[in-house]
Amino acid sequence: MGKRIVAIFSTVLILLTICAGRVLALSLWDDTLAQTAANQQQYTLSIPTGRGNFYDRSGKALTGNGKKRYLAAVAPDQQAAAALQKVLPVSRMGEVADLLESGKPFLVSLDAPVQADSVVCVPQTMRYSSAAPAAHLIGYLDGGGHGVSGLEKAYDELLGSGSGGTTVTYTVDALGHFLAGEKPVVVTQEMQAPEGIALTLDADLQKTVEQAADRYLQKGAVVVLEAGSGQILASASVPAFDPSDVAASMKDTDGPFVNRALQPYTVGSVFKLAAASAALESGQNPDAPYTCTGAQEVEGRLFHCYGGEAHGVVTMRQAIAQSCNSYFVHLMQSVQPASFLHMAQLLGFGEKDTLAPGFAAAAGELPTLRSLASKQALANFSFGQGVLTATPLQVAAMVNAVASGGMYTTPSVVVGERDVQTGKVNAATKPESHAAISQKTASLLTSYMRDCVETGTGRDGKPAHVTAAVKTATAQTGRIQNGKEENICWYAGFFPAEQPRYVVAVMSEGGASGGKVCGPVFRQIADTLYPKSN
């Protein structure tokens, strides 16, 4: 028994000796633990190098051109507090006070640099100017510099791929508090700029469009396409927001963050262009007369022209120019619903328009072929009412098919990735195109649309210095506001009429009529682009 106890004691003693030796070796010869302890006493702040920019079709920067500011790494001490108090307004100083009291180093943006040993200032350029163009398309960033919406979100990883910048490392205690008297270590690495994104937008035209939209629209949108290519030259949504001060728009109940150019709305009579296309392509005679009495009966239900107006004897030309609902209700009862629905699909309705990875305009809604077996549903569809909805971008794309001689092209806004060193652009995939209507049909519709702006419902939007071809709409929504039904108003067309260069679609939430509310927006854009020459 005694021998067993001695053996156990000896074994324990040996193990304790080995452990003690290992601890002594670690403390004397292995600096791993010492290094780990040192790392725990370091606190590093990283000041980013910036972000890749968006550029318009001519290479003009649309972002990264705001005012100059400074991002400061602050070690919280009395010297830093006194320096910040000299440059920050009282409201911001109140916010910074909590950070100073925390005792931990922090970052703060400043309008002017400060002189203090405990504050390291790095100059930066604000991403957005006070009047940032195409805010809804481009989007905005969160507090961490990542894209929240629009193209900023779609290309967040690419735009944030730059390397380099400034790091500021502090000595802190176990709680992360700055140790007074210790100087920070500042390291600056050469910046490698991230790639940028080249867009189809025209910065000058974008400004023109935003000015016209702000002047005439309370809530609405404007889209301008390059005729033929379908490239988005400008896009505005009203009301807008300031991406450099997002918080200021948060309390606005009119939805300033909604991109109305990409949201679906009741279409109304602008859709008569699709109905006319289906009728003409199926062999209907556009010169056949129809007598409008202000309403057309279908299976016991009356479908009225807007305001109950009786247009008298009309052909397709007058029906488009004067926007006669009854004519189209009557006409489309003679067109196969399948052909009509297929034409709408050929013209882009019912499909999302993908503008960038994960960023697309809404698809809107089309009636089903089964639902169009009802003659009353077909009647509604004939003049753009019923379940049909579409975005301003889709309406612009439909009109572009007419302006292009019948070719439908998917709208696009991204040209490709731009090398910031050379300015060269790696072009993205070319948008899809297909023949939607014949050149003859497109030519007839152009002629009818010219009558609309000259003598019809589009007179209020007639440009002073260039010819145009347009179609208007005043779509009923069934929503009642202040005792009146809210309309969705439209004015869509192109100019010059003979050789189209620009396609414009204007939409207003509310208003008496498309011609009166949206027409002036179209006119101002056209007259700005084609001023009178003396």
BADREN-251724 format. One line per field, with one value per residue (C-alpha): residue number from 1; x, y, z. Coordinates in nm, 2 decimals, padded with zeros to 4 digits, m for minus. Layout:
<rs>
loti = (NUM/...)
X = (X/...)
Y = (Y/...)
Z = (Z/...)
</rs>
This chain:
<rs>
loti = (1/2/3/4/5/6/7/8/9/10/11/12/13/14/15/16/17/18/19/20/21/22/23/24/25/26/27/28/29/30/31/32/33/34/35/36/37/38/39/40/41/42/43/44/45/46/47/48/49/50/51/52/53/54/55/56/57/58/59/60/61/62/63/64/65/66/67/68/69/70/71/72/73/74/75/76/77/78/79/80/81/82/83/84/85/86/87/88/89/90/91/92/93/94/95/96/97/98/99/100/101/102/103/104/105/106/107/108/109/110/111/112/113/114/115/116/117/118/119/120/121/122/123/124/125/126/127/128/129/130/131/132/133/134/135/136/137/138/139/140/141/142/143/144/145/146/147/148/149/150/151/152/153/154/155/156/157/158/159/160/161/162/163/164/165/166/167/168/169/170/171/172/173/174/175/176/177/178/179/180/181/182/183/184/185/186/187/188/189/190/191/192/193/194/195/196/197/198/199/200/201/202/203/204/205/206/207/208/209/210/211/212/213/214/215/216/217/218/219/220/221/222/223/224/225/226/227/228/229/230/231/232/233/234/235/236/237/238/239/240/241/242/243/244/245/246/247/248/249/250/251/252/253/254/255/256/257/258/259/260/261/262/263/264/265/266/267/268/269/270/271/272/273/274/275/276/277/278/279/280/281/282/283/284/285/286/287/288/289/290/291/292/293/294/295/296/297/298/299/300/301/302/303/304/305/306/307/308/309/310/311/312/313/314/315/316/317/318/319/320/321/322/323/324/325/326/327/328/329/330/331/332/333/334/335/336/337/338/339/340/341/342/343/344/345/346/347/348/349/350/351/352/353/354/355/356/357/358/359/360/361/362/363/364/365/366/367/368/369/370/371/372/373/374/375/376/377/378/379/380/381/382/383/384/385/386/387/388/389/390/391/392/393/394/395/396/397/398/399/400/401/402/403/404/405/406/407/408/409/410/411/412/413/414/415/416/417/418/419/420/421/422/423/424/425/426/427/428/429/430/431/432/433/434/435/436/437/438/439/440/441/442/443/444/445/446/447/448/449/450/451/452/453/454/455/456/457/458/459/460/461/462/463/464/465/466/467/468/469/470/471/472/473/474/475/476/477/478/479/480/481/482/483/484/485/486/487/488/489/490/491/492/493/494/495/496/497/498/499/500/501/502/503/504/505/506/507/508/509/510/511/512/513/514/515/516/517/518/519/520/521/522/523/524/525/526/527/528/529/530/531/532/533/534)
X = (00.00/00.28/00.46/00.14/00.10/00.46/00.42/00.11/00.28/00.58/00.36/00.18/00.50/00.65/00.34/00.35/00.71/00.64/00.36/00.58/00.86/00.62/00.49/00.84/00.94/00.65/00.72/01.09/01.14/00.80/00.67/00.34/00.15/00.33/00.24/m00.12/m00.14/00.01/m00.25/m00.53/m00.40/m00.43/m00.74/m00.74/m00.97/m00.98/m01.05/m01.18/m01.02/m01.35/m01.58/m01.60/m01.82/m02.10/m02.04/m02.28/m02.25/m01.99/m01.77/m01.89/m01.89/m02.23/m02.10/m01.79/m01.83/m01.97/m01.81/m01.48/m01.50/m01.27/m01.30/m01.13/m01.00/m01.04/m00.87/m01.11/m00.93/m00.97/m00.76/m00.98/m01.30/m01.18/m01.08/m01.41/m01.61/m01.46/m01.58/m01.90/m02.24/m02.41/m02.64/m02.36/m02.14/m02.42/m02.39/m02.01/m02.02/m02.14/m01.85/m01.60/m01.74/m01.71/m01.33/m01.29/m01.14/m01.40/m01.45/m01.64/m01.70/m01.60/m01.65/m01.31/m00.99/m00.89/m00.54/m00.49/m00.24/m00.52/m00.72/m00.61/m00.79/m00.80/m00.96/m01.24/m01.49/m01.85/m02.01/m02.32/m02.35/m02.64/m02.83/m02.73/m02.87/m03.09/m03.11/m03.37/m03.18/m02.84/m02.97/m02.79/m02.55/m02.59/m02.37/m02.12/m02.07/m02.27/m02.54/m02.90/m03.10/m03.08/m02.75/m02.55/m02.69/m02.67/m02.29/m02.20/m01.92/m01.76/m01.77/m01.63/m01.34/m01.07/m00.77/m00.55/m00.63/m00.54/m00.53/m00.49/m00.39/m00.42/m00.29/m00.59/m00.66/m00.84/m01.18/m01.08/m01.03/m00.76/m00.45/m00.36/m00.01/00.02/00.06/m00.14/00.03/m00.09/m00.03/m00.13/m00.13/m00.13/m00.49/m00.59/m00.91/m01.20/m01.38/m01.66/m01.99/m02.06/m02.43/m02.64/m02.76/m02.69/m02.61/m02.73/m03.05/m03.11/m03.10/m03.34/m03.59/m03.57/m03.63/m03.94/m04.07/m04.03/m04.20/m04.52/m04.56/m04.64/m04.62/m04.51/m04.22/m04.05/m03.85/m03.65/m03.51/m03.28/m03.50/m03.40/m03.15/m03.39/m03.11/m03.23/m03.10/m03.28/m03.52/m03.68/m03.92/m04.12/m04.09/m03.72/m03.48/m03.13/m02.89/m02.65/m02.91/m03.14/m03.27/m03.43/m03.67/m03.77/m04.08/m04.21/m04.55/m04.55/m04.30/m03.98/m03.79/m04.03/m03.89/m04.22/m04.05/m04.02/m04.36/m04.68/m04.98/m05.31/m05.23/m05.54/m05.56/m05.18/m05.24/m05.45/m05.12/m05.09/m05.46/m05.42/m05.11/m05.29/m05.58/m05.37/m05.15/m05.46/m05.58/m05.84/m05.92/m05.80/m06.02/m06.35/m06.58/m06.74/m07.00/m06.92/m07.22/m07.01/m07.05/m07.04/m07.26/m07.11/m07.33/m07.55/m07.28/m07.19/m06.83/m06.80/m06.56/m06.38/m06.64/m06.91/m06.79/m06.95/m06.69/m06.92/m06.79/m06.43/m06.17/m05.86/m05.68/m05.94/m05.99/m05.62/m05.60/m05.92/m05.88/m06.21/m06.28/m06.59/m06.41/m06.16/m06.41/m06.60/m06.29/m06.12/m06.43/m06.33/m05.97/m05.88/m05.80/m05.49/m05.35/m05.42/m05.26/m04.96/m04.91/m04.91/m04.64/m04.44/m04.44/m04.30/m04.60/m04.62/m04.24/m03.98/m03.72/m03.39/m03.16/m02.87/m02.81/m03.09/m03.24/m03.55/m03.86/m04.19/m04.35/m04.70/m05.00/m05.17/m05.51/m05.50/m05.63/m05.90/m06.02/m06.04/m06.30/m06.53/m06.63/m06.65/m06.30/m06.18/m06.36/m06.17/m05.84/m05.92/m05.85/m05.61/m05.84/m05.93/m05.65/m05.38/m05.09/m04.75/m04.45/m04.35/m04.05/m04.27/m04.48/m04.17/m04.04/m04.37/m04.36/m04.00/m04.11/m04.33/m04.05/m03.81/m04.02/m04.16/m03.85/m03.90/m03.58/m03.55/m03.46/m03.11/m02.92/m02.58/m02.31/m02.05/m01.76/m01.53/m01.16/m01.08/m00.72/m00.78/m01.14/m01.21/m01.55/m01.60/m01.94/m02.22/m02.45/m02.64/m03.01/m03.25/m03.45/m03.73/m03.98/m04.31/m04.50/m04.44/m04.29/m04.63/m04.81/m04.54/m04.57/m04.95/m04.93/m04.68/m04.91/m05.20/m04.99/m04.88/m05.25/m05.29/m05.03/m05.14/m05.52/m05.61/m05.58/m05.20/m05.22/m05.11/m04.78/m04.70/m04.34/m04.28/m03.96/m03.98/m04.24/m04.37/m04.59/m04.77/m05.05/m05.23/m05.42/m05.64/m05.67/m05.94/m05.82/m06.14/m05.97/m06.15/m05.96/m06.15/m06.47/m06.31/m06.17/m05.80/m05.67/m05.33/m05.24/m05.00/m04.83/m04.60/m04.44/m04.12/m03.95/m03.86/m04.15/m03.97/m03.64/m03.70/m03.42/m03.59/m03.88/m04.05/m04.30/m04.46/m04.68/m04.87/m05.05/m05.36/m05.46/m05.75/m05.60/m05.28/m05.26/m05.30/m05.09/m04.82/m04.81/m04.62/m04.34/m04.30/m04.31/m04.04/m03.81/m03.84/m03.81/m03.50/m03.34/m03.46/m03.44/m03.56/m03.27/m03.26)
Y = (00.00/00.24/00.17/00.25/00.59/00.67/00.59/00.81/01.10/01.07/01.07/01.38/01.55/01.48/01.62/01.94/01.98/01.95/02.21/02.45/02.41/02.48/02.80/02.91/02.85/03.04/03.34/03.34/03.23/03.23/03.58/03.46/03.55/03.88/03.97/03.87/04.09/04.38/04.34/04.36/04.70/04.84/05.00/05.09/05.33/05.29/05.59/05.47/05.57/05.65/05.47/05.42/05.68/05.68/05.87/06.00/05.92/06.18/06.08/06.35/06.23/06.21/06.12/06.21/06.57/06.71/06.96/06.90/06.76/06.60/06.26/06.29/06.01/06.15/06.04/06.16/06.40/06.76/06.89/06.71/06.83/07.19/07.17/07.01/07.27/07.54/07.39/07.19/07.35/07.30/07.03/06.82/06.89/06.73/06.41/06.41/06.47/06.11/05.97/06.19/06.06/05.70/05.73/05.53/05.66/05.74/05.89/06.21/06.41/06.78/07.07/07.22/07.06/07.11/07.14/06.90/06.63/06.39/06.45/06.32/06.48/06.33/06.53/06.37/06.47/06.42/06.16/06.37/06.74/06.94/06.89/06.53/06.42/06.12/06.05/05.78/05.59/05.62/05.57/05.65/05.50/05.40/05.53/05.26/05.37/05.08/05.11/05.11/05.15/05.19/05.15/05.21/04.89/04.70/04.77/04.81/04.54/04.67/05.04/04.97/04.75/05.01/04.95/05.18/05.46/05.57/05.38/05.54/05.30/05.39/05.24/05.16/04.99/04.66/04.84/05.01/05.35/05.58/05.60/05.97/06.07/05.79/05.91/05.73/05.56/05.69/05.48/05.59/05.35/05.45/05.44/05.21/05.36/05.12/05.08/05.31/05.26/05.44/05.52/05.62/05.93/06.28/06.51/06.83/06.67/06.52/06.87/07.00/06.72/06.76/07.14/07.07/06.80/07.02/07.31/07.13/06.80/06.75/06.37/06.20/06.10/06.17/05.93/06.04/05.77/05.80/05.72/05.39/05.26/05.28/05.41/05.62/05.97/06.11/05.99/06.20/06.12/06.38/06.45/06.39/06.34/06.47/06.17/06.38/06.44/06.14/06.21/06.53/06.35/06.07/06.26/06.35/06.16/06.20/05.92/06.09/05.77/05.60/05.59/05.66/05.61/05.24/05.19/05.07/05.29/05.27/05.35/05.48/05.61/05.60/05.23/05.30/05.29/04.92/04.87/05.04/04.84/04.51/04.62/04.74/04.43/04.21/04.38/04.63/04.93/05.25/05.46/05.28/05.54/05.51/05.74/05.82/05.93/05.95/05.59/05.24/04.96/04.61/04.34/04.58/04.81/05.15/05.25/05.63/05.87/06.09/06.34/06.18/06.38/06.27/06.29/06.23/06.05/05.94/05.71/05.58/05.91/06.12/05.86/05.88/06.25/06.32/06.01/05.85/05.56/05.44/05.39/05.16/04.97/04.90/04.83/04.59/04.36/04.26/04.17/03.84/03.88/03.65/03.88/04.19/04.05/03.93/04.28/04.42/04.17/04.25/04.62/04.53/04.53/04.27/04.22/04.36/04.58/04.48/04.78/04.63/04.32/04.30/04.63/04.63/04.83/04.67/04.44/04.59/04.38/04.25/04.08/03.70/03.56/03.38/03.71/03.87/03.61/03.86/04.12/04.38/04.30/04.33/04.67/04.80/04.67/04.85/05.19/05.10/05.05/04.75/04.55/04.69/04.88/04.98/05.20/05.53/05.34/05.08/05.35/05.53/05.20/05.14/05.49/05.43/05.13/05.36/05.62/05.34/05.22/04.92/04.79/04.74/04.77/04.69/05.01/05.03/05.26/05.09/05.12/04.92/04.92/05.22/05.20/05.51/05.51/05.50/05.60/05.29/05.12/04.75/04.75/04.55/04.31/04.48/04.52/04.29/04.42/04.27/04.37/04.45/04.62/04.69/05.01/05.08/05.06/05.28/05.54/05.55/05.59/05.86/06.05/06.01/06.12/06.43/06.53/06.47/06.74/06.98/06.97/06.71/06.64/06.71/07.08/07.20/07.02/07.13/07.25/07.59/07.51/07.14/06.90/06.62/06.32/06.24/06.06/06.17/05.99/06.06/05.72/05.66/05.48/05.44/05.61/05.90/06.20/06.49/06.38/06.35/06.05/06.06/06.04/05.92/06.16/06.08/06.26/06.05/06.11/06.19/06.47/06.57/06.39/06.34/06.21/06.12/06.17/06.19/05.99/06.14/05.99/06.21/06.08/06.27/06.13/06.35/06.63/06.72/06.57/06.45/06.73/07.01/06.86/06.67/06.85/07.15/06.92/06.77/07.12/07.26/06.97/07.00/07.37/07.36/07.11/07.30/07.67/07.92/08.03/08.38)
Z = (00.00/00.09/m00.24/m00.43/m00.26/m00.33/m00.70/m00.73/m00.55/m00.77/m01.09/m00.98/m00.89/m01.23/m01.41/m01.20/m01.28/m01.65/m01.64/m01.44/m01.69/m01.98/m01.82/m01.75/m02.11/m02.25/m02.03/m02.09/m02.45/m02.64/m02.72/m02.85/m02.53/m02.50/m02.86/m02.81/m02.50/m02.70/m02.98/m02.73/m02.64/m02.99/m03.14/m03.51/m03.70/m04.08/m04.30/m04.64/m04.97/m05.14/m05.38/m05.76/m05.93/m06.19/m06.52/m06.78/m07.15/m07.21/m06.91/m06.67/m06.31/m06.16/m05.81/m05.62/m05.70/m05.37/m05.15/m04.97/m04.62/m04.37/m04.19/m03.85/m03.62/m03.27/m02.95/m02.68/m02.45/m02.34/m02.63/m02.89/m02.72/m02.73/m03.10/m03.21/m03.02/m03.24/m03.57/m03.49/m03.45/m03.11/m03.24/m03.37/m03.06/m02.86/m03.06/m03.03/m02.66/m02.60/m02.81/m02.61/m02.28/m02.40/m02.39/m02.71/m03.03/m03.30/m03.65/m03.72/m04.04/m04.03/m04.27/m04.18/m04.04/m03.68/m03.52/m03.23/m03.16/m03.07/m03.39/m03.74/m04.03/m04.38/m04.66/m04.86/m05.13/m05.05/m05.28/m05.37/m05.45/m05.31/m05.64/m05.71/m06.05/m06.10/m05.73/m05.77/m06.04/m05.88/m05.52/m05.19/m04.93/m04.57/m04.28/m04.36/m04.72/m04.87/m05.14/m05.01/m05.33/m05.70/m05.89/m05.58/m05.43/m05.76/m05.80/m05.43/m05.43/m05.75/m05.65/m05.31/m05.44/m05.41/m05.18/m04.98/m04.74/m04.39/m04.07/m03.72/m03.44/m03.07/m02.75/m02.53/m02.20/m02.15/m02.18/m02.51/m02.35/m02.50/m02.29/m02.25/m02.36/m02.62/m02.97/m03.24/m03.53/m03.87/m04.18/m04.53/m04.82/m05.18/m05.31/m05.60/m05.73/m05.77/m06.11/m06.21/m06.40/m06.72/m06.77/m07.07/m06.89/m07.02/m06.73/m06.90/m07.02/m06.68/m06.53/m06.79/m06.72/m06.34/m06.37/m06.59/m06.36/m06.05/m06.22/m06.33/m06.13/m05.76/m05.78/m06.10/m06.32/m06.65/m06.87/m07.17/m07.41/m07.70/m08.00/m08.15/m07.90/m07.61/m07.38/m07.08/m07.13/m06.83/m06.55/m06.29/m06.01/m05.81/m05.52/m05.50/m05.21/m05.13/m05.11/m04.92/m04.65/m04.66/m04.30/m04.42/m04.65/m04.40/m04.27/m04.61/m04.65/m05.03/m05.08/m05.20/m05.20/m05.44/m05.80/m05.98/m06.32/m06.24/m06.06/m06.23/m06.28/m06.46/m06.82/m06.99/m07.35/m07.41/m07.45/m07.76/m07.95/m07.86/m07.95/m08.28/m08.35/m08.29/m08.51/m08.80/m08.78/m08.80/m09.11/m08.98/m09.20/m09.03/m09.26/m09.18/m09.02/m08.68/m08.53/m08.17/m07.95/m07.64/m07.53/m07.67/m07.53/m07.47/m07.34/m07.16/m07.02/m07.15/m07.19/m07.21/m07.37/m07.13/m07.00/m07.21/m07.51/m07.84/m08.12/m08.41/m08.72/m08.67/m08.82/m08.65/m08.71/m08.53/m08.26/m08.16/m08.20/m08.00/m07.77/m07.85/m07.62/m07.79/m08.12/m07.97/m07.77/m08.09/m08.30/m08.07/m08.04/m08.40/m08.31/m08.16/m07.79/m07.83/m08.10/m07.89/m07.58/m07.78/m07.92/m07.57/m07.48/m07.79/m07.68/m07.34/m07.12/m06.84/m06.83/m06.58/m06.73/m06.57/m06.55/m06.35/m06.13/m05.88/m06.00/m06.22/m06.31/m06.20/m06.46/m06.42/m06.49/m06.80/m06.82/m06.89/m07.21/m07.02/m06.86/m07.21/m07.31/m07.14/m07.39/m07.12/m07.00/m07.36/m07.38/m07.08/m07.22/m07.55/m07.40/m07.13/m06.83/m06.62/m06.46/m06.69/m06.53/m06.66/m06.56/m06.73/m06.85/m07.03/m07.18/m07.31/m07.46/m07.64/m07.79/m07.89/m08.09/m08.30/m08.33/m08.44/m08.73/m08.54/m08.36/m07.98/m07.78/m07.41/m07.22/m07.07/m06.84/m06.80/m07.07/m06.88/m06.63/m06.67/m06.61/m06.40/m06.52/m06.90/m06.93/m07.14/m07.09/m07.09/m07.26/m07.11/m07.30/m07.58/m07.50/m07.69/m07.99/m08.20/m08.46/m08.28/m08.56/m08.93/m09.07/m09.23/m08.90/m08.73/m09.01/m08.97/m08.59/m08.62/m08.86/m08.62/m08.32/m08.51/m08.54/m08.17/m08.09/m08.36/m08.33/m08.07/m07.70/m07.70/m07.80/m07.46/m07.50/m07.85/m07.87/m08.02/m08.22/m08.32/m08.46/m08.23/m08.23/m07.91/m07.73/m07.41/m07.14/m06.84/m06.67/m06.40/m06.09/m05.88/m05.59/m05.43/m05.29/m05.14/m05.30/m05.65/m05.84/m05.87/m06.23/m06.36/m06.64/m06.92/m07.21/m07.42/m07.76/m07.96/m08.15/m08.41/m08.57/m08.90/m08.76/m08.40/m08.15/m07.82/m07.67/m07.37/m07.13/m06.86/m06.58/m06.31/m06.01/m06.02/m06.25/m06.48/m06.80/m06.95/m07.20/m06.94/m06.66/m06.84/m07.17/m07.04/m06.91/m07.26/m07.42/m07.19/m07.25/m07.63/m07.64/m07.42/m07.66/m07.97/m07.89/m08.14/m08.37/m08.49)
</rs>
